[in-house]
Amino acid sequence: MVPVIALVGRPNVGKSTLFNRLTKTRDALVANLPGLTRDRKYGEARVGSRRFIVIDTGGITGEEEGIDVAMAQQSMLAVDEADAVFFLCDSRAGLTAGDHALANKLRQSDKPVYYIANKIDGVDPNVAMADFYQLGIEKLYPMTATHGKGVRNLLDDMLLQFPDSNQEEEEQDKHRGTKIAIIGRPNVGKSTLVNRLLGEERVIVFDHPGTTRDSIYIDYEREGQPYTLIDTAGVRRRKNVRETVEKFSIVKALKAIDDANVVVLVMDAAEGLVDQDLHLLGHAIDAGRALVIALNKWDGLDIDHKTWVKRELERRLQFIDFAEIHFISALHGTGVGHLYESVDKAYRSSMEKLQTNKLTQILEGAVFDHAPPMINGRRIKLRYAHAGGSNPPIIVIHGNQTAKVPASYRRYLEKVFRRELNLIGTPIRIEFKAGENPYAENRGTLSKRQTERKARVKSQVKKPRK
């Protein structure tokens, strides 16, 4: 079995830095700011052939109020899930009352705890560590997570407590299913929807914009089908983004779109469709991701407002008529279960294996019904088509003068292919390739025989009299 390690401690003691060091990634946001991490974040770490799971958590002070209470609850849930705990303390700040309180809680959890004195660089280790022995611990690990000093000694001692997992379990744990990114503006209900889809309070929900700061990847199964949910930070308009932390959060959210298979855009039904929603739609389409639209907070709206919202959607979303729209209530669960049907259809369509014979037949039928336009008196000729990739489906069409195909005819072909192939929820990319002239390199060059014939013809031509 793969061991699970939870990183706990007060805010700003270096938990996210150690998480990035162990996972050899930059998945966790790191800044000199207390309370940056809020939700549980999971990552995979390796030491040689050994593998384990690391959980990054929010800071615990013992004096939480407001959103900090939910952060502390998430941290303690991580302790319950873990097989061992890495308890980080700030060696420069010394032992605090919050460290005492958290150490008492960890003793009650009956989990093996490894006590770490972080940020040991630049100070005398013996002096800095002396204060922490008041906790009555047998061994304290001095460490500098930023530079990796002392990390290997900690991991060697931790791995001795757990047997090595076999290769078959590792390969099974590696598998991830359909990756679903939940995106939208701040405070539209993304985290509430994630918790509703999972059936548990997995991420923090608070009635304040910007609660989620990092992209949280959550692996789970539903009816035997593997999924990976990605909860992202809300993306506001650029002119409203001033904090550096929010800028990094937006970058992680846009990166999650590129990493996902299916994107679920959550909109606030009470506010209707706004320009920022269209910007997010454009980014998802440019990334080529399958798309599902969810209008949240649908319950409680009057009939006139619902009619207006549907009319606006029909008018302004004509360019993505392939995406299915759901009217849901993430808080009460209304319509949430049907999202999986659209997600599965969109994922299957985006990964569809397209056959060259069928694509060419569809192209011939489309050209027969509506031929390409004339360019400089010459007809554009489209000869055959084949598949060029998936997620999104790419169709490569070969012919003559393909660089001059109008955008309107490209959209016509996209609609024909989508209709005939029954592709739902995914954009289609069409690429044109022109046939090359096999004699293009020889143009203007004559063979020896042609040169002699040309000279002979010239000699026989009579010169005009002056």
N, C-alpha and C positions, 0 to 999 in steps of 0.2 A: 504494500500500500504506500502511496506517495504521501510523505508527511506534510502537514500544513503548519506554517509558522505565522503568528500574528505579531506585528510590530506595534507596541503601545508605549505611551508616555505622555508627558505634558506637551502643550503646543510648542512648536519651534525647537525641538530637541534633536531633529535630524532624522525622523522616521522616513520621510519621503526620499531623502538623500540616500539612506541605506537601502530602501526599496529599489531605487534605480541602480545602485551599485550591485545588488544581488541579482537582479533580473537582466543587468547589462543593457538597459534601455533608458529612455527618457520619458517613459509613460506618465510618471507622476510629476505634477507641477511642483517646482521647488522655488521658493523665494524667501527672503528674510522678512517674513510676515507671519505672525501667529494665526492659527486657525485656517490656513489655506486649504488643507485637506478636510473634507467633510464626510464623504461616503466611503464605504469599504471598497478598496481597489485590489484586485487579484492579479498576480503575475507569476510566471514560471521561472525558476532559478535552477542552475546546474552547477555542480562541483565535480568536475571529471565526468564520470558516468552516472553519478548520483543526481537525482532530480527531486525537487520539492516545490511546494506552492507557498508564496509569500502574500500576506494580506497587509496592505497599508491602511492605517486608521487615522481618525481625527484625534486631536489632543484632548486629554482628560485633566481637568483641574480640581474637580470636586466642588466647584462653586458655579456650576453651569446655570445659565438663564436663557430663555428664549430658544433660539435654534441650537445653542450649545448643548441643551439637554438631549435633543435628537442625535447630535453628533456623538455624545457619550454613550447613548444606547447602542448605536451602530458599532462603536468600538468594543463594547462588552459582548455584543453578539459575535464579533470576530474572535474574541477570546474563547467563547463557548464552542465555536467551530474548530478551533486550532488544536493541534496535538502538542505544541510547545509555544512559549511566549518569549519574545525578545523585549525586555523592559529597558527602554532607553532613558538615560538621565543626562543632564547637561553638566559636565564636569566644571565648567566655568561659573555657572550659577550656584553650584553646590546643592546640597540636599535641602529640599523645600518641604513644606507641610503637604503640598499636593503629591509629592513623591511618596511620603509616608502613607497617605490615604490610599493611593493606588496600589502600593505594595501590599497593604492589608487586604485589598480586594482580590489581588492575584493569588494570595495564599489561600483564600477561600475557594478559588476556582479549582484547586487540586490538579493543576497542570504544571509540568516542569517549566520553570522560569529561569531565564538567563539574564543576569543583570549587566547592563552595559553602561560604562561611563564614556559618553561621546564627547567630541571636540577636545581631545586630550592634547592636540598639537599646540605648541607655544607655551605650555605650562609644565610644571614639575609633576610627573605622573603620581609619585608617591604622596605628595601634598594634596593633589586634586582628588585622589581616590580615597583618602583617609576618612573623609566625612561620610561616605556612603556605607561604610561598614557598620554604622549605627543601625542599619536595617537587619542586622543579624544574618548576613549571607555568608556562604562559604567561599564563593569565588566571584570576583568582579572582573569584567573584561574591559580593559582600556581600548579605546577605538577612536579613529578619525574616519568617519564614513565618507567624507569628501575625497580623501586620498586613498582609502581602502586599507589604511594601517590597522592591524589587529583583527580584520574581518576573517581571515583564513583560520586563525586559532579558534574563533567562536564557532565557525561552521564545522570544523573537524570534531569538536566536542559535541556539537548538537547531533551530527550524523551518526555518532557512535550509539546514540540512544534508539535509533530506528533501523530495522533490517532493510537490506537492499531490495527494491521492488523488481519484479521480473520485467523483461522486455515487452511481453504481451500486454501487461497492464499499462505500460508507458505508451505504447502505440494506441491503445484504446483511449487513454486520457488526452492524447494529442488531438483527437478528432473533434472538429467543431462543425456544427450544422450551419443552417442558413443564418447569416449575420444581418440583423435588422437594426438600423439606426433610427432612433426617434429624434427628430429635429423640429425646430420651431423657434418662435420668438420667446423672450422671457415670460414666465408666469402664465403660460397657456395650458399647463397641466401635463407636461412631458413625464415628470417623475411620478405623478399620480397614475398615469397610464402604465408606466413600467411596473409599478407595484401591483396594479390590477392584473396585468398580463401574467405576472409571476405568481400572484396569489399570496404575497407576503410583503411586509414593509421592508423591502430590500434597500431602497434609497431614501434619503431624507426628503420629506415634503414639508414645506413651510410657506405660509402666505406672504412671500416677499420675493420680488424679482431677483434673479441671480443666485438662487440657493445652490444649484448645481454648478460647480466650477470646473470639473474635470470630466472626461469621457470615461464612463464606467462600463466595462465589458462583463456581461453576466451569462455564463453558460448554464443551460437547463434543458430538460426534455419535456415534451408535451405529447401524450399519446404515442410514446415510443419514437417521436421525431425530434432530433436534436436541433436546438436553436441557440443563437448568441444574441442577446439584447444589448444594445449600446445606448445608454442614456447620455445625452449630450447637454452642454450648457446652452442657454438661450442666446441667440444671435440678434443683436440690436443693430440699428443703423450706425454707420461708421462715425457720424458726427456726434453721436451720444456716448461713444466709448472713450473714456478718459483714463480709467485705471489700467495699469500695466497687466495686472492679473487677469482682467477681463479680456484683454487682447490675446493673451495666451490661451484662455479658455475658448475663444472663438476659433483660433487656429486649430485647437484639438477637435472642435466640433466639425469643422470643414474637413479635417483629415479623416474623421470617422465616416463621413459620407463617402469618401474615396475607398475606404476599407470595407464598406458594407456591400451586401448583395441586394438588399431591398431597403429603401428609405421610406419611412412613414412620416409625412409632414403633418404636424399637429397645428391646427389653427383654432383661434377663439371664435366660436360662433356668435357670441354676443357682440364682438367688434367687427365681424365680417372679414372680408378679404382686403388686406392692406398691401401697400407696395413692398414691404419687407418680406411678406410671404411669397410674393412673386419673385423677388431676388433669390430666395432660398430655393424656389422651384427651378429657377434657371441654373443655379449651381448644380443641383442634383441631375438635371437633364444633361448639362455639359459634361458631368462626370460619367454619364451613360448608365446610371443606376435605375433599376426597376423602382416604381413609385406607387405609393398608396397614400391617399389624402384622408385625413380624419378631422372632422370638425367637432371639437370638444365643447363641453358645457351647453349641449343642445337642449337638455331638459330645463324647464323653467322659462323658455322663450315663448312669447305669444305667437299666434298663427301668422299675423301680419309680418312680424320680424323674420320668421322662418321662410315665408314666401319671398321676402326681399333678398335674403341670403342666397336662396336657391337660384333666384333670377340673376344675381350678380355672379355666382359661380358659373352658370351657363354662358353668360356673356363674356366673362374675362378669362375663362379657362378653356377656350376652344382649342388652343394650341396643344393641350395635353388631354385630348378626348380619349386617349388610350388608358388613362389612370382611373381606377375605381374610387368613388367618394363614399365615405361612411360618416353618418351623423351619430355621435357617441356621447356618453357621459362617463368619463374615466372615474369619477367619484363614486357613482352608483353602479357602474358596470354595464350600463345599457349599450348594446351594440358592440361591445369590445370583443366578444368571442368571434364575431364575423370578420374581424380584421385578419385572423389567421387564414381564412379562405382566400382572401385577396392576396395576402403575402405569399401563400403557396403557389397560387396561379401565376403571380408576377415572377416568382423565382424560377418556376418551370419554363415560362416563356423566355426568360433571359438566358437560360442555359440550354435551350432547344438545339438539338443536333439537326442541322439543315442539310438536305441532300441536293447535290448539284443538278440532278435531273429535274427535280420538282421546281427548284428555283428558276431554271431555264424555261420550263413550261409556263410558269407564272409570268416571267418577263415577256415571253412571246405573246401571251394573251393580253398583257397590258399594252404592248406596242401595237397590237392589232386593233384594240379598242380605241386607242388614242396615240397616234404616232408622234414621235418627237418633232420639233419644229425644224424648218429649213434655216440653214446658216450660210449666207453668201451663195444662195442658189443650190446648196448641197444638203441633202438630208442626213441628219445624225443617225448612225446605224448602231444599234445595241444588239450584240450577237448572242452572248450567253452570260450566265451568272453562277457564282459559287459562294460558299460560306467562307468568311474570313476571320471569324472569332465569335466569342460569346460573352455575355454580361458586359455590354449589351450585344445583341446579335448584329454581326457585321456582314453585309452582303456586297460582294465585289462584282461589278458589272463590266464586261469587256466590250469594246466597240471602237468606232471611229468618231473623231471629233468630240470625245466625251468631255473634254475640258470646257466645252461651250454649252453643256446641258444647263438650261435655266433652273433656277431654284424652285420655280413653280412645278416643273416637271419632276424634279427630285421628290418634292412633297407628294405628288401624285403617285409615284412609284412606292414610296413608303406606305401610303394608305392601302395600296393594292396588296403589297406583300403582307402587311399586318392582317388584312381581312382574309386573305387566302390561307395564311399559315395559322390563323387564330391566335395571334400573340396578344396577350392582355397585360397591361401594366408595365410594359418595358418599351423604351425608345428603340428605334432601329437606325443604324448608321449604314448609309450606302456610299460606297467608294467606287469611283469610275477609273478605269484604266484603258488607255488607248493602245491599239495594236501598232507595233513598230514596223516600219518599212524595212524589209531585209536588205534592200539595195541602197539604203540611205548613205552608208559609208562609201559606196562606190560612185556616188553621184559626182560628175565632173571629171572622173578619171577614165581614160580609155586604155584598152588593151593594145598590145603591139600590132595585132592585125587591124584593129580599128584605126590606129594612127596611120598605118600605111595606106589604108583605103581612103582616108580623109585627104592625105597628101596627093594621092593619085587623082582624086576628083578635082582638087584645086588646080592641078596642072592642066586639066582638060578644059577648064573654064576660060573662055576668051575674054581678054581684057578689053574694056570699052575704049574706043578711039577718042583721042582728045580733040 
